[in-house]
Amino acid sequence: MQSLSVVIVCKNEAGIIGQTLQSLQGLTDDIVVYDNGSTDHTVERAKAFTAQVHQGSWEGFGKTKRKANALAKYDWILSLDADEAIDTTLKESLLNFEPENDKVVGEIKFKNFFVDKWLRFGEWGNDKHIRLFNRKQVNWDDAPVHEKLVMPAGVSVKKIHGYVLHKTVKSVDDYKYKVQQYALLNAGKYHQMGKKATWVKRYLSPVFTFINYYIFRLGFLDGYAGFVCAKITAGYTALKYERLRELNRVVGSGE
């Protein structure tokens, strides 16, 4: 066992969380699941693997993840989503992880799946994220969506061998709905930041997004799945800026 805590924030992930928690068995004695209002069997399935299941309110991605980190037993945190299992190579790497100091963070490669297909190219190809860190030095910001880790000066990045197996797309319709929700949340974030929805952003950015992921980043090599992912991401960009335009107009009109 390793002296680190795995922290998972989730809602209505009964269909996948069992696979994720199963992949973590033997890694640590502290797996924290923070559920924010599931109406399915997520909580019951999580309790089959860990006693550290907490239920609480949703305060946006950044604040909620930071609140969940505070519930962990150890300062070293492996932050995962409910649909992010780890492979055996990553588990072995984590078991052998010996940081030189508290300012080391671990960068991990991701295998992103569209239903059952591993996307090797496009937006999700060559994907990697920092998900291992010491909460005394590093933690999430307050962003309601697209949260980021706040890291002090002097932090060094260590590459961790192995993969997180990210199975986020259950179906095309499910993915479209999830992306739409992110677009609306991010529009609200941009609005608070005072950003503008210019003509270029509303009409040209979605086109460039599709061309970038499908052509320049070789998404077409992933076949139909690559096309669908690029198309949905372009739709996300269009919806985000259209919603931002609506929010800015409401404020401008004094409503």
C-alpha positions in Angstrom: 0.0 0.0 0.0 1.1 3.5 -0.8 0.7 6.5 1.6 -1.5 8.5 -0.8 -5.2 9.2 -1.0 -7.3 8.7 -4.1 -10.1 11.4 -4.3 -13.1 11.1 -6.6 -15.9 13.6 -7.0 -18.9 12.1 -8.7 -22.6 12.2 -9.4 -24.8 9.5 -11.0 -21.9 7.3 -12.1 -23.2 3.9 -10.9 -22.5 2.3 -14.3 -18.8 3.0 -14.3 -17.5 3.8 -10.8 -17.2 0.1 -9.8 -14.6 -0.4 -12.6 -12.6 2.6 -11.4 -12.6 1.6 -7.8 -11.8 -2.0 -8.7 -8.7 -0.8 -10.5 -7.5 1.0 -7.4 -7.6 -2.0 -5.1 -4.3 -2.7 -3.5 -2.9 0.8 -4.1 -4.0 2.6 -0.9 -6.1 2.2 2.2 -7.7 5.6 1.6 -10.1 6.1 -1.3 -12.3 9.1 -0.8 -15.6 9.3 -2.9 -17.4 12.6 -2.6 -20.9 12.3 -4.1 -22.9 15.4 -4.8 -26.5 14.3 -5.1 -26.6 11.0 -7.0 -30.1 9.6 -7.7 -28.9 6.2 -8.9 -26.8 3.5 -7.1 -23.5 5.4 -7.2 -23.2 5.6 -3.4 -24.1 2.0 -2.7 -21.6 0.8 -5.3 -18.9 3.0 -3.9 -19.5 1.7 -0.4 -18.8 -1.8 -1.7 -15.1 -0.7 -2.2 -14.5 2.0 0.4 -15.9 3.2 3.7 -14.8 6.8 2.8 -18.0 7.8 1.0 -19.2 11.3 1.7 -22.2 13.2 0.4 -22.3 16.9 0.1 -23.3 19.9 -1.9 -22.0 20.9 -5.4 -20.0 24.2 -5.3 -18.5 24.1 -8.8 -15.7 21.9 -10.0 -12.8 23.7 -8.3 -14.3 24.3 -4.9 -15.9 20.9 -4.7 -12.7 19.0 -5.5 -10.8 21.1 -3.0 -13.4 20.3 -0.3 -13.1 16.6 -1.2 -9.3 16.8 -0.9 -9.7 18.1 2.7 -11.4 14.8 3.6 -8.4 12.7 2.6 -6.2 10.8 5.1 -2.9 11.6 3.4 -1.4 14.8 2.0 -0.5 13.1 -1.3 -3.5 13.1 -3.5 -4.3 11.2 -6.7 -7.3 13.1 -8.2 -9.6 11.0 -10.5 -13.1 11.2 -11.9 -15.5 8.3 -11.5 -14.9 7.2 -15.1 -11.1 7.2 -14.8 -9.6 3.8 -14.0 -5.9 3.1 -13.8 -4.0 0.4 -15.7 -1.6 -2.1 -14.0 1.5 -0.2 -15.1 0.2 3.0 -13.5 -0.7 1.2 -10.3 2.8 -0.2 -10.1 4.4 3.2 -10.8 2.2 4.8 -8.0 3.2 2.0 -5.6 6.8 2.8 -6.2 6.4 6.6 -6.2 9.0 8.2 -3.9 8.9 12.0 -4.3 12.0 14.0 -3.4 9.9 16.7 -1.7 6.4 18.1 -1.4 6.8 20.3 -4.6 6.8 17.3 -7.0 3.7 16.7 -9.1 2.9 13.7 -11.1 1.9 13.9 -14.8 0.0 11.0 -16.1 -0.9 10.0 -19.7 -4.6 9.3 -20.6 -6.2 6.8 -22.9 -9.5 8.4 -23.8 -12.3 6.1 -25.1 -15.2 7.0 -27.3 -17.6 4.2 -26.1 -15.2 1.3 -26.7 -12.7 3.0 -29.1 -9.4 4.4 -27.9 -8.9 7.8 -29.5 -5.3 8.0 -30.5 -5.5 11.3 -32.4 -7.5 14.6 -32.5 -8.5 16.5 -29.4 -8.0 13.5 -27.1 -4.8 12.0 -28.6 -1.6 12.3 -26.6 -3.6 13.5 -23.6 -1.8 14.0 -20.3 -2.6 15.7 -17.0 -1.1 16.5 -13.6 -3.2 14.5 -11.2 -0.8 13.5 -8.4 0.2 16.3 -6.0 0.7 17.2 -2.3 -2.2 19.2 -1.1 0.1 21.2 1.3 1.6 22.8 -1.8 -0.8 22.3 -4.7 -4.6 22.4 -4.9 -7.5 23.3 -7.2 -8.6 26.8 -7.9 -12.1 28.2 -7.4 -13.2 27.9 -11.0 -16.8 26.5 -11.5 -15.7 24.7 -14.7 -12.3 23.9 -16.3 -10.7 24.0 -13.0 -6.9 24.2 -12.7 -4.3 23.3 -10.2 -2.6 26.2 -8.5 1.1 25.5 -8.2 3.7 27.6 -6.4 7.1 28.5 -7.8 9.6 25.7 -7.8 7.3 22.8 -8.6 8.9 20.0 -10.6 6.9 17.7 -12.9 7.6 14.0 -12.8 6.2 11.7 -15.5 4.4 8.7 -14.1 4.5 5.6 -16.3 1.2 4.0 -17.2 -2.2 5.2 -18.2 -5.5 6.5 -16.8 -8.2 4.8 -18.8 -10.8 7.5 -19.3 -14.2 6.1 -20.4 -16.2 9.2 -20.5 -18.4 8.6 -23.5 -21.2 6.1 -22.9 -23.1 7.1 -26.1 -23.2 10.0 -28.6 -26.3 11.5 -27.0 -24.9 11.3 -23.5 -21.7 13.0 -24.7 -23.6 15.7 -26.5 -25.6 16.5 -23.4 -22.4 16.6 -21.2 -20.6 18.9 -23.6 -23.6 21.2 -23.8 -23.6 21.5 -20.0 -19.9 22.4 -20.0 -20.5 25.0 -22.7 -23.2 26.7 -20.6 -21.0 26.6 -17.5 -18.0 28.0 -19.3 -20.1 30.8 -20.9 -21.0 31.8 -17.4 -17.4 31.8 -16.4 -16.4 33.9 -19.4 -19.2 36.3 -18.6 -17.9 36.8 -15.1 -14.4 37.4 -16.5 -15.8 40.2 -18.8 -15.0 38.4 -22.0 -16.8 39.3 -25.3 -18.5 37.1 -27.8 -17.2 38.7 -31.0 -18.3 37.7 -34.5 -15.0 35.9 -35.0 -15.5 33.8 -31.9 -19.1 33.0 -32.7 -18.7 32.0 -36.3 -15.1 31.3 -37.1 -13.9 29.7 -33.9 -16.2 26.7 -34.2 -15.0 26.1 -37.8 -11.3 26.4 -36.8 -12.0 24.1 -33.9 -13.3 21.4 -36.2 -10.5 21.8 -38.7 -7.8 21.8 -36.0 -8.9 18.6 -34.3 -10.1 16.7 -37.4 -7.5 17.7 -39.9 -4.4 19.3 -38.3 -4.4 16.9 -35.3 -5.3 13.9 -37.4 -8.7 13.2 -35.9 -9.8 11.6 -39.2 -7.4 8.7 -38.4 -9.8 7.7 -35.6 -12.5 7.2 -38.2 -16.1 7.9 -37.5 -15.4 8.5 -33.8 -12.8 11.1 -34.6 -15.3 12.9 -36.9 -18.1 12.9 -34.2 -15.8 14.1 -31.5 -14.5 17.0 -33.6 -18.0 17.9 -34.6 -19.3 17.9 -31.1 -16.4 20.0 -29.8 -17.0 22.5 -32.6 -20.7 22.6 -31.5 -19.5 23.2 -27.9 -17.5 26.2 -29.0 -20.4 27.7 -30.9 -22.8 27.2 -28.0 -20.4 28.6 -25.5 -20.0 31.9 -27.4 -23.7 32.2 -28.3 -24.6 31.8 -24.7 -21.9 34.3 -23.7 -23.5 36.7 -26.2 -26.9 36.3 -24.6 -25.5 36.8 -21.1 -23.7 40.0 -22.2 -26.8 41.3 -23.9 -28.9 40.8 -20.8 -26.5 42.8 -18.7 -26.2 45.5 -21.4 -30.0 45.9 -21.5 -30.2 46.2 -17.7 -32.5 43.2 -17.4 
